[in-house]
């Protein structure tokens, strides 16, 4: 076997060289020789001939010759093969089979060439070995949170937003933006007052959809919160700064207005209706404004959008593709078509007479989720990069995971396997034990099936851990759709920073199977957060879990 291998290797090199690595001495002589060997004109155009052994091929792969007399290297290699007895009298017979078998067209053509009176042989030097160099082992890059920005029904800056959460204030009220008297649901977590002054130019403010306005404002607030001043911005390598902020619904208002205009005439349509309706354009516009040329795109996975964006942004930093990333989500779907669509899904609460009591995760009397709107953006940064510029580090991003239920458009899997697998994969990816997790910001939307399924998955993963505290930010601001995960990630980081977790409001009659010992009560609670888990799930069976911890 050793002898066979020794001969087979030169043979393979010989075949490769014969097919690929030939060069020409003169066009006329080459054409005459190739014609005598039975090669067609088209074949001749694809081959070049050299009469000198060892000339370099045009591909740079091997040095070879295609001579019409056997050279010394070929003869010596044939002699070696004969002495080894591997090929036998006819060198190729024992390797490729009997010569008596039926030949295909290529074999017949080569046979005619070899019997045309000319002797064709190839002598080659050994092909250089291409060694794939392994990437040197380096210490994994750590990702930290250095800034955050929000636009929510409870306020548009971090302190106001989180203070209201801690006090149990509800941001849910009657919808005022449009007349919804004909709808069975007339409440939402609607943003009542919002200004882009100082953040976005008036010209763009008039043209953009609200989801983009929320996104750009929250993004710039995250930069300001992270200490990215104009001087710091000028020192950044903008090719290593990226934006990854998604949206579940995109520019619904811009697109709806375009349809209304089209009913009159296409000439009435906003020329920006297509670009400003797409989910990626918020990230793109923010990058254009900042001049950031690193990774830039959006992800849309329904209500799991933000977590997908945060996890992928962190991975860009971990892989060394970026040093700084703005990430999160934004949505503004509280318009007639958005409200009507979710009403048609039979997903919304109809507790119109008591809006602040409408969103009630895990409560027996819940009757659906409450729509919300807004944006959340996190400034993620590579640890050493953050330390070099003297940034305040709020928390460390540890890792996360995604899975798919592959079960139903809107309903979770009855066995909860998708959620369980997502949580356990996130813990494994982050290298975190179940005992280390003592705070969970749950997805809990106030829907009948979703709340129970998530709680059962949490019980399966963490057992009855008496140190574990679980709450739902949606009980006070409603469901911000694609922005929910980012705003809830902000709440999780704020819990790490402040040592306080916000209450679950409206949890008056816990559903059967819900263990109140792990749920935060109606008042804020002091928790020394070791590891915080934030869950987000979306229509289509998208599951996502991300993990944060204090920076040490």
N, C-alpha and C positions, 0 to 999 in steps of 0.2 A: 504493500500500500504506500509506503514511503517513496519507493521508486516511481510509482505511478503518479503521485502528486508532484514529484520533481519534474516529470516530463509534461504533465498536463498544464503546468503554469506557463512554460515557454510557448506551448501550443496556443493557449488562449491569447497571449500577447501577439503571437504571429498572426492570428485571425483578425484581431482588432486592427493591427497595423496594416494588414492587407486591404481592409475595407475602408479605413478612415485616413491613414496617414501617409499619403503619397504626394510627391511634387513633380513638377514637369521640367524636362530638359529643353525641349523645343516643341512648339505646337505641331509642326509638320511631322517630325519623327514620331512624336507620341501618337498622333492620329493614325499613321501608317501601322504602327505596332499594334495599337488597340484594335484596328480593323482586322488585322491578320489573326488576332486572338478571338474574333467573333463578337466584339462589343459593338453595340449599335451607336448611332450618332448621339442619341440622348444620353447613353451611358458614358460615352467619351467626354461629354461636357462635364460630367460629374466627377471625373477622375483626372489626376495629374500624375505625370511619371517623372521619376528621377533616375539617373544612371549612376549616381554616387551613393555609396553606402553611408549611412549615418547622417544624411541631411535632415535638418529639423523640419517637422511637419507644420502646416499652417495652423493646426489646432493647438500646438504647444503641449500635446499630451505625451507623445513618444517620438524618438528619433528613429528613422527607418529608411529603407530603400526598396524600390520595386525594380529589381534588375532582371535582365533576361538570361543571365547565367547565374547558377547558384554561387553564392559567395561563401567564403570560408566559414563564417559563423553559422550559416544554414547547414552546410555539410557536417560541421562538427556536432551540431545539435541533432542531426539525423543519425549520425553515427552513434551518438550517445543513446538515442532512443532504440536503435537496433540492438545495441549491446545489452540494453536492459530487457529487451524482449517484450516490451509492453505493447508496441504497435504491430509487431510482426513484420512480415515481408512488405505488406502495404501499410504504410504508417497509420492511415485513418480507419482501416477496415474494422479492427477489433474495438475501436473506441465508439464509432458511430453505427456499426452494424454491417451486415453483408453487402457486398457490392452488387449482388444479384437482385436486390430488391428494386422495385420500380422507382425511377428517379423523377423528381418534380422538375418544373421548368428551369428553376435556378440551377439545379444540379446538372441538368443536361447542358445548359449554357456553359457552365464551368468545365464540364467534361469536354465540350467541343474546343474550348480555349486551350485546355491542357494537351489536346491531341492535334493542334494545328501546326505543329512543326516547330513552334517556339517554346522554349522552356521559361516558365515564369516562376520566380522564387522571391522570397522576401527574407531579408536578414534584418533583425532588429536588435536594438539594445533593450535591456530590461526597462519596462515602463517605471517611471518614478512613482514611488508610493505616496499617496495623498493621505496624510495622517490628520484626522479631525482632532483638533486641540480642544480639550475639555475646558469649559469656563472655570476659572479658578474659584474655589470655594470662598465666599465672602459672607460676612455676618449680615443676616437679614436686616433690611432697612425698616426702622420702626416708624409708625405713622401716628401723629398726634393731632389733636384739635386745638387750633390757636385762635379761632374766631367763629362767631355765629351771628346770623341775622334772621329775623322773622317778620312776617306780616300776617297777623292773625286776628280773629274776632275779639281777642282779649288784649290786644295791644301790638305795637309795631317795634318795640325794643325789648331786649332780653329781660330787664328788671321788671318792667310793667307786666309783661306776659307771664313770667314765672311767679311773681308776687300774686297776681290774680288767681293763678292755678292753686297756689298754696292756700289761699283764702277761700277756695271753693266757689269762686265767682263764675257764673255761666255767661257765655257769649252768644247764646242762642235766643233768637227773638223772631218777631214777625218780619217777613220779607217786605222791604220798602222799595227796592229798585224797580219793580214792575208790579202791575196789578195781577195778583194770583188768586183773586176771589173765586174763580171758577175751578181751582185745583183742590183736590182733597187734602193736600199738604200745603200749608201756607207759612211754614216756619223754616228757619235755617240758621247756620252760624255765619251770618252775613257781616261783611266788613262795612260799617256805617260811614266811617270817615277815613279817607286815605288821600295822601298827597305825595306827588313825586317831586315836589320842589326841592331843588338841591341835589337830586339824584339822577333825573332824566330830563333832557331838554323838552320844552313845551311842544316842539314840532313832532317829536317822536311820541310823546305822550298822547297826542291826539290820534295817532294812527295805529298804535299798538293795541293788541288785545290785552285785557286786564291780567291774564295769566303771565304775560311777558312783563307788564309793569310791576307786578308783585315780585317776579323772579329777579329782575334787574335791581329793584330796590333792596330786596333782602340780600342779594349777592354783594352789593356795594356796602351794605351795613355790616356784613360779615367781614369784609376787608377792613373797614374802619375799626370794628371791634377787635380785629386781630393786629392792629397797629401798622397796617400797610398804608403808610402815608405816601404823599407824592414823592418824597425823597427816597423812601424804601422802594417804591415802585420803580424808580429810575435805576436802582441798583440790581433789581431782579433780572435773572436770565429768562426773558419772556418765552423763549422756545421751550422752557421746562416748566411752564405754568399752564394749567389747563382748566377747562370748565366742563362739568358733566352734571347738568341739571335737567331733570325730565318732567314730563307732564302726562297725566292719564288721558285728559280730554283735549288738550291743545287749545287753539284759538277758536272756540265755539262761537263766541259773539261775532268775531270778524267774519267767519264763514256764514253765519246766519244772516248777517247784514248783507253779505254779497248775494245770497239767494233772494232776499227781498228786493235788492236792486235789479237783479236779473229779471224779475217779474215785470219790471218797467222796460228796461233795455240793458244790454250788456255794456253800453256806453256809461251807464250810471255806476258800474261796479268799481270798487276800490282797487287800484292797481296793485296794492299790497295784500289783497285778500288771500292769495295762495301762500306766499311765503310766511305771512304773519299768522296763518292758521295752523302751520305745521308745528309739531311738538319740539323740533330741534332748534327752532329759530330763536328762542329765548337764550339758550346757551351760545348760539352763534353771535347774537347781537351783543351779549355781555363780553364775549371774547374780542369782538371788534372794538368795543368801547375801551377795553383795557389793553389791547394790543397783545393779548396772550396767544401764543402760537403752538402751545402744547396740545395734548389730547382734547378734542372738542366734539361732543355729540350728545345726544339725549337717549334715554331708555324709556320705553313706555310699557309697563307691565301692570296696568290698571292701578289698583290701590297699593300695590307693592313697589311702585315705581321708585320712590325715594331711596328705599333700602338697596335696591339694585344699583342705583347711581352711586350711593355712598361706598358700597363694597367695591365696585369696579374702579372708582376713583382712587380708593386706597391701594388697590392692586397695581395701578399705574405707578404709584410712588414706590411700592415695595419692589416692583420689577426694575426700577431705575429709569422709567420712561418720563417721569416728572418729579419735581420737588415740591410743587404747590398745586393744590386742586381745590376749586370751588365746586361743591356738589350738594345735591338735594332735590327738591321738587316744588312744583307750583301748579295750582289749578284755580280756575274761576268759572265754574259751571252753573252758578246760580242765575240762570236766565230761563226763559220759558221752555226752550227746547231741552235744556238740561234737567230742569225740574220735572217736566212732563215725561221725559224718558225714564227717570227713576221711579216715577209714580206708576208708569206702565209695567215696570218690573215688580211692582208691589213690594218694594224694598224700604219705603220711607215710613217714618212715624207720622201719625195723623193726630197727635196730641196738640192741636192748634190752640186750645184754650189755656194751656199751661206750658209755654215753650221751654222754660228753664228746667222743667221736669221731663222733657221728652226723651232726652238721651240718657238711658239708664242701663248700662252694661251689667249683665248677670242678674238683673232684677226680674222677678217673676212677671211683672206687668209691662215689660218692654214690648214695643210693637213695631220695631224697625229702626233704622238709623236716621240721623239728621244730617242733611248736607251741610258742608262747611266750605270755606274758601280761604285761600291765603298761600303763603310760601315759607319755606324754611331752607336755609343754606348754611352749610358748614364749611369752614376753611380748614382743610387738611394739609398737613405739612410734614415733610420728612424731619425726623427728630433733630439731627445735627444741623440741618438748615434752619430750623426754628431756634435752636440754641445759639447759633452764630449771630442771628440778628436780634437776640435778646427778647424773643417773643414770650408772652405769658402762655403757659401750656395748661389748658383746661382739663384734658383727659387724654388717654391713649386709646386708639382704635386697635382692638385685638384681632378681629376677624369676623367671619360670617359665613352664610351658606344660602343657597337657593335650592328649592325642589319644586316639582310639579305634581299636583294631585292626579292629573290625567283622569278626571272623573266626571265633572259636570261644569257647565258654563258659570253658574253662580254659587252652587252649593258645595260645601266642603265634603271630603270623603267621610262616610259614616264611621270608619274605623280610625280616622285621624292619623293614618300612617304617614301621609305627606308632611304634616306639621311636625310629628315626632322625629322623622328622619331629618328634617331641616334643622331643628334645634340641636339634635345630637351631632350632626355634621358640623354645625357652627362651633360647638364646643370642642370637637376634635380638631378642626382647622385652626382654632385659636389656641389650642393646648390648655384649655381651661377645664377644671373638674366641676362636676355638678354642685359640689359643696361650696365652691367659691362664689357662685351666683346667688346674690341675696336681694336683688331688685330686678323686677321685670315690668317694663312698660308694654302692656299687652295690646294686641290689635283690637280686641273687644269693641265691636261697633254698635252694640245694642240690638243685634238681630237674634232671632230665636235659635237658629241652628249654630251660627258661627261662634257665639259666646261660649256655649257649652262644649263644643268640640275643641276649642282652644284650651279651655280650662282642663278638660280631661287629658289633653296632650301634655300640659304643664305638670299635672299630677303624675302622669306616667314617667316623665323625664326627671322630675325633681322630688317626687314623693311628698310626704308631709313634713317638709322642712320648716320648722318653726321660725327660722330666721328669715325666710323668704317673704318679701313683700311685693304684692302685685297691684297695679292700678291701671286705669284707662284714662288717658288725656281726653279722649272723645266724649267722656261724660260731660265735659264743660264747653268744648268748642265744636262738637259734632265731628263729622268725618270729612276731612279735607281732601279726600280722594288721593290723587297722586302726590300731594304735598304732605299727607298725613305722616308718613314715616320720617320725613325730615324734621317736622315740627316736634314729633315725639322723641326723635334722637336728641334734639335740643333739650327737651325736658329731662331726658336721661342724663345728659352731661351736666345740666344744671343741678340735678340731684346729687351727682358726684361732687360738684363744686361747693354746694351749700350744705350738704348733709341733711337736707329735708326732702321728703317725697310728698307729692300732693295727694289729696284725698280722692276717693271715689264718691261722687255725689249721686244722689237719687237711688242709692242701693238700699232700699227700704225693706224689701221682701226677697231675700236671696233665693234664687232658683234651686230646685232639688238637685243635689249632687255638688253644690258649690260649697266649698269649705271656707268659711269666713275667717278662719285663723290665718290664712295667707293673704287675704285681701285687705288692702288699706281701708280704714274706716272713713267716717264722714269728716275727719279732721286730719290735717297734715301730721306726718310722723317723722321723728328723728331717726335717720338710718345712716350708719357708716357704710357707705356702698363699697363693696369689694369688687364686684363685677356686675355691670348692668346689661341686661338683655332687652332688646327692642324687637318686637315682632311686627311684621306687616304681611297681609295676605290680599290677593286680588282676584277679581273675576277672571276666569280661565284656569283657576287652580294654581296660581303663582304663590309660592310661599317664600318668605325671606326672614332671616334672623341675623342681627348684627350685635356685636359686643363691644362695650367700652369699659374702661377701668381707670382708676386714678393713676396719674403718671408717677412712677417711682424710679 
